[in-house]
Amino acid sequence: MRDLLFFKRFKKTLLMIEKIINQNDEKIDIDYFLSNNMMTIIFKNKKKVIITSQVYLHQLWIATSIQGYHLIYDNYTWTCIRTKKNIKNILKKEFFIQTNCTIDFILLKIIK
């Protein structure tokens, strides 16, 4: 995958996550910041999820207080190279751990 295509998919993914957070604003109390190809999500308990791009590897990385995920773009979604879980399921789990609230990340099912 070319760098430009990777970056386009990464940015689209961040925008989709932002949209999901905003749609669930009344259910969850979180803040987020977008800067320099990085999204920092801060939960009420001050725990963070950080999403970054690794352009040279063509990977999207998700860091939590417990573990990290390295995802590659495959079959129209981001999939963790270690756990084989997709981004939708990873974020659903991580948001539930921090908020005790189920957030549907269905928008991330297919990313073109």
Beta strands, then each sheet from edge to edge (+ up, - down):
strand 1: 30-35
strand 2: 38-43
strand 3: 48-54
strand 4: 59-63
strand 5: 68-74
strand 6: 77-80
sheet 1: 1+ 2- 3+ 4- 5+ 6-
end
